[in-house]
Amino acid sequence: MANVSAASTPSVTDPWVVAIRQRRKALLQRLFMAAASALVFSPLIGWDVAAAWVIGYFLIQSLDLWTFAPVIGGRAEKLTGARALLGDILLFGNASYFGSLSIPLWYVGGPMGGICAAMLLSAGAIYSMINAPRSRRVLVLTVLPQFLYLTSIPFFMAMFGGSTGFVTAAAIAVAVFITYCLSTWQRMNEARTAETAARVEAEQKRMDAVRIMEGRSAFLATVGHDLRTPISAILTGAAELERGAADGASRGQARLINDAGLMMKALLDDLLDHAKLEAGHMTVDAVDFDLRELLNQTVRLWRGPVRAKGVKFRVEGAATIPSSVRGDPMRLRQVLNNLISNAVKFTQTGSITVCLKAWDDEPSGHAILIEIIDTGPGMTAAQVARLFTPFDQTQDGVSARHGGTGLGLSISKQLADLMGGRLTARSRPGEGARFTLALRLQPGEMAEAVTPGLDQEARDAVARVLGAPPSAVAPLAPRLLNQTPAPVAAPIPTPAPAPAPEPVVPANPEVVAEEAGEDEGEDRPMRVLVVDDHDINRRAIQLILQPLGCDIATAADGMAALKICEQTAFDLIFMDVRMPELDGRETTRRIRAGDGPNAHVPVIAVTADTAPEDIAACTAAGMTYFVPKPITPPMLLGAITHVMTMAQDQGADDIETAAA
């Protein structure tokens, strides 16, 4: 046989290909129909004839499979040469062989056998019509033999003595049936074409929607990053104004600016979280942590502010809570802070109760039930129905009456769903509200269970409810990229505001000595390089560092930073991560890879990208520490103190090692 042509193949949507592959899917149906027909008619035509007919039909199907194997297997999209001719012959012969069973039915069974033959041929014609989608060629080759056999019915009726009226009626009936089959195939073909077009259009719309969501996510990420720059400046400037205020009125004005900046930051964080959830980009982690300690930290964080408002704060059922579990502590803490913040916001008198319940859930794991119950004004059924709707600003909406975007509870519900749990609310006017968080957490490894300390977002949530700056709650301890978590049993400290750092030993004393010469000494100011493509960020960091007497140099991009680092040794480098041309991570890699005076200097990443993968990328690039945007003075000063203390400790360890 001729070779199969794979070159210049038509599209996989070629109607002939579609029909051939459809026939292959119906192979078992064909075989079953043939075997059943032979079995039913074997008492009329004889068992020997029926068996021989079935064997012949199966052999034809085997040859059919071999002929069309390249197309069915996807190795080719059409047949050429003798194989293509053989394929057409098989399509016609296959249908002809099946219809041939009608001939012995007429001769053996007479008119009664003819009725059976007509039913057999009608079934064969319908089968051929259904299994020739979109391809007229396949339709003609497979249905034509059935039609030819059907047109012989009037002749057989005349041969067996049928009257002219019956013969004419049979001829008309055959013509009507053939017309019906062809018109039905045409309608089916049009329906398939419309369905295919609709499917293509739906897929195109889906792809467009995916691109729009990806574009929106990228846009929000970019806007979020850029908005953190002015927010950093607002918070930094407000903190400096409050620090240097001469009277209470000035301090109040500075605090007002600071509160506005915190509200902007909170709104931005909620919008970005909402966008991630809507786009399906939000994920939850599965790590071991101490649930008791997490709840203890959260309750301690809110106990003072709640009592300061004149509201009682109670915790019930804490003894039932397991210690080591596996889940996402950051997202769980976010949900709890949102729920307690909501209760504090709406409760003016009475109490707020955190009711805790837990029990073993078969086959393994713990069922956790956390209820936040308040004695606030309560809500109507209509308000409860819209409670988790984002941006609910309707007349009866809670956010419309009390302010805010209404994103906190919506985000909390979606996070609960992501964690495999459920968040519900019950309330009546005048009877307060009850929010119930139900989770199922797997047991964790006690040896590895770590509860991260309270982050700035948690403290900001309290500050926003109280209308106070974060420092009124507790200052932030910045996060170290490669910091080893504290043991679970260790208490969570409340650090004091970071003091101005004393003069410290540089990270690389020998190199600095060569560069600085006579300037080297204990009284030398700390040299700091600030790298950021936004002038407002550079100015904000300078504003914080100037009272410390630091010697500050700045660079607007990574290339400029590399040139400065080749000439001057620094004690500390603040590096923005997102910069044009050469980003902060690549700049840090090049600094670390060289043998210049700053190869071992601590580099603090200043970035709005605080996802785990972003932090891991900063660590891999050689960055020592990071502070998230927006920047505040306590964050920056705490980072300097910690990093330079590490440098001193490292230097002392090197001296001890050398002495040994």
Summary of the structure (lengths in Angstrom):
residues: 660
radius of gyration: 39.6
end to end distance: 86.4
largest distance: 130.4
contacts: 2059
relative contact order: 0.06
helix: 60%
strand: 11%
